[in-house]
Amino acid sequence: MSDAELWAAWRLWIIVATVVVLLAAGLLITILLTARGILAEAIRALNAVETIRKNTQPIWELQTTNHVAEQILQTVEAIEQKGGALVRALEGQAVKRP
């Protein structure tokens, strides 16, 4: 192999290596930009989820509200029963009086 052929082969392989390196760098840059985009969207989604959590927090408190409402209802029903018994007892005494 002559010096000219050797230099030609060397140049060819340098060009091939340069193309491979440029393609790899291009792919890595594309991956980096895509990853940054995914990160930005993930942060945006996380903020949206946090807002949704804050906005739906009162719904979870409805269980406590319902429990307290049930207790109030039971108390009112007990008062109604006792009040009804009292009214019937007073009506019964009023009828017996001449």
C-alpha positions as YAML, in Angstrom:
chain: A
units: angstrom
residues:
- id: 1
  name: MET
  ca: [0.00, 0.00, 0.00]
- id: 2
  name: SER
  ca: [1.43, 3.34, -1.00]
- id: 3
  name: ASP
  ca: [1.53, 6.42, 1.17]
- id: 4
  name: ALA
  ca: [-1.21, 8.03, -0.93]
- id: 5
  name: GLU
  ca: [-3.49, 5.02, -0.51]
- id: 6
  name: LEU
  ca: [-2.76, 4.93, 3.22]
- id: 7
  name: TRP
  ca: [-3.62, 8.64, 3.57]
- id: 8
  name: ALA
  ca: [-6.80, 8.12, 1.52]
- id: 9
  name: ALA
  ca: [-7.89, 5.22, 3.72]
- id: 10
  name: TRP
  ca: [-7.03, 7.23, 6.83]
- id: 11
  name: ARG
  ca: [-9.10, 10.18, 5.60]
- id: 12
  name: LEU
  ca: [-12.02, 7.87, 4.77]
- id: 13
  name: TRP
  ca: [-12.01, 6.35, 8.27]
- id: 14
  name: ILE
  ca: [-11.66, 9.77, 9.88]
- id: 15
  name: ILE
  ca: [-14.70, 10.93, 7.90]
- id: 16
  name: VAL
  ca: [-16.62, 7.79, 8.91]
- id: 17
  name: ALA
  ca: [-15.61, 8.29, 12.56]
- id: 18
  name: THR
  ca: [-16.60, 11.97, 12.39]
- id: 19
  name: VAL
  ca: [-20.01, 11.07, 10.96]
- id: 20
  name: VAL
  ca: [-20.53, 8.44, 13.68]
- id: 21
  name: VAL
  ca: [-19.52, 10.89, 16.42]
- id: 22
  name: LEU
  ca: [-21.78, 13.61, 14.98]
- id: 23
  name: LEU
  ca: [-24.72, 11.19, 14.76]
- id: 24
  name: ALA
  ca: [-24.13, 10.02, 18.34]
- id: 25
  name: ALA
  ca: [-23.86, 13.63, 19.53]
- id: 26
  name: GLY
  ca: [-27.06, 14.51, 17.67]
- id: 27
  name: LEU
  ca: [-28.88, 11.58, 19.25]
- id: 28
  name: LEU
  ca: [-27.59, 12.49, 22.71]
- id: 29
  name: ILE
  ca: [-28.68, 16.11, 22.26]
- id: 30
  name: THR
  ca: [-32.11, 14.92, 21.10]
- id: 31
  name: ILE
  ca: [-32.38, 12.62, 24.13]
- id: 32
  name: LEU
  ca: [-31.31, 15.46, 26.44]
- id: 33
  name: LEU
  ca: [-33.89, 17.86, 24.98]
- id: 34
  name: THR
  ca: [-36.60, 15.20, 25.17]
- id: 35
  name: ALA
  ca: [-35.72, 14.45, 28.80]
- id: 36
  name: ARG
  ca: [-35.88, 18.15, 29.67]
- id: 37
  name: GLY
  ca: [-39.28, 18.36, 27.98]
- id: 38
  name: ILE
  ca: [-40.50, 15.34, 29.94]
- id: 39
  name: LEU
  ca: [-39.22, 16.91, 33.16]
- id: 40
  name: ALA
  ca: [-41.03, 20.17, 32.41]
- id: 41
  name: GLU
  ca: [-44.28, 18.32, 31.69]
- id: 42
  name: ALA
  ca: [-43.87, 16.18, 34.81]
- id: 43
  name: ILE
  ca: [-43.43, 19.31, 36.94]
- id: 44
  name: ARG
  ca: [-46.50, 20.87, 35.31]
- id: 45
  name: ALA
  ca: [-48.49, 17.67, 35.94]
- id: 46
  name: LEU
  ca: [-47.32, 17.55, 39.56]
- id: 47
  name: ASN
  ca: [-48.47, 21.13, 40.08]
- id: 48
  name: ALA
  ca: [-51.85, 20.26, 38.55]
- id: 49
  name: VAL
  ca: [-52.18, 17.24, 40.82]
- id: 50
  name: GLU
  ca: [-51.33, 19.36, 43.87]
- id: 51
  name: THR
  ca: [-53.98, 21.90, 42.85]
- id: 52
  name: ILE
  ca: [-56.53, 19.12, 42.38]
- id: 53
  name: ARG
  ca: [-55.64, 17.71, 45.81]
- id: 54
  name: LYS
  ca: [-56.14, 21.09, 47.43]
- id: 55
  name: ASN
  ca: [-59.45, 21.61, 45.63]
- id: 56
  name: THR
  ca: [-60.81, 18.18, 46.56]
- id: 57
  name: GLN
  ca: [-59.68, 18.23, 50.20]
- id: 58
  name: PRO
  ca: [-63.13, 19.44, 51.38]
- id: 59
  name: ILE
  ca: [-64.69, 16.34, 49.82]
- id: 60
  name: TRP
  ca: [-62.70, 14.16, 52.20]
- id: 61
  name: GLU
  ca: [-63.96, 16.26, 55.09]
- id: 62
  name: LEU
  ca: [-67.54, 15.36, 54.13]
- id: 63
  name: GLN
  ca: [-67.12, 12.05, 55.93]
- id: 64
  name: THR
  ca: [-66.57, 13.93, 59.19]
- id: 65
  name: THR
  ca: [-69.47, 16.25, 58.39]
- id: 66
  name: ASN
  ca: [-71.75, 13.28, 57.70]
- id: 67
  name: HIS
  ca: [-70.72, 11.62, 60.97]
- id: 68
  name: VAL
  ca: [-71.49, 14.79, 62.95]
- id: 69
  name: ALA
  ca: [-74.80, 15.19, 61.07]
- id: 70
  name: GLU
  ca: [-75.77, 11.62, 62.01]
- id: 71
  name: GLN
  ca: [-75.02, 12.34, 65.67]
- id: 72
  name: ILE
  ca: [-77.12, 15.54, 65.50]
- id: 73
  name: LEU
  ca: [-79.96, 13.60, 63.85]
- id: 74
  name: GLN
  ca: [-79.87, 10.93, 66.57]
- id: 75
  name: THR
  ca: [-79.94, 13.64, 69.26]
- id: 76
  name: VAL
  ca: [-82.87, 15.43, 67.58]
- id: 77
  name: GLU
  ca: [-84.78, 12.14, 67.23]
- id: 78
  name: ALA
  ca: [-84.18, 11.38, 70.91]
- id: 79
  name: ILE
  ca: [-85.42, 14.87, 71.86]
- id: 80
  name: GLU
  ca: [-88.45, 14.38, 69.60]
- id: 81
  name: GLN
  ca: [-89.31, 11.05, 71.24]
- id: 82
  name: LYS
  ca: [-88.95, 12.46, 74.74]
- id: 83
  name: GLY
  ca: [-90.84, 15.61, 73.81]
- id: 84
  name: GLY
  ca: [-93.62, 13.52, 72.25]
- id: 85
  name: ALA
  ca: [-93.83, 11.38, 75.37]
- id: 86
  name: LEU
  ca: [-93.99, 14.52, 77.47]
- id: 87
  name: VAL
  ca: [-96.78, 15.98, 75.29]
- id: 88
  name: ARG
  ca: [-98.77, 12.73, 75.49]
- id: 89
  name: ALA
  ca: [-98.31, 12.64, 79.25]
- id: 90
  name: LEU
  ca: [-99.46, 16.24, 79.61]
- id: 91
  name: GLU
  ca: [-102.42, 15.66, 77.28]
- id: 92
  name: GLY
  ca: [-103.33, 12.60, 79.30]
- id: 93
  name: GLN
  ca: [-103.33, 14.64, 82.51]
- id: 94
  name: ALA
  ca: [-105.32, 17.41, 80.89]
- id: 95
  name: VAL
  ca: [-108.03, 14.98, 79.85]
- id: 96
  name: LYS
  ca: [-108.30, 13.53, 83.36]
- id: 97
  name: ARG
  ca: [-108.87, 16.93, 84.95]
- id: 98
  name: PRO
  ca: [-112.48, 17.90, 85.30]
...
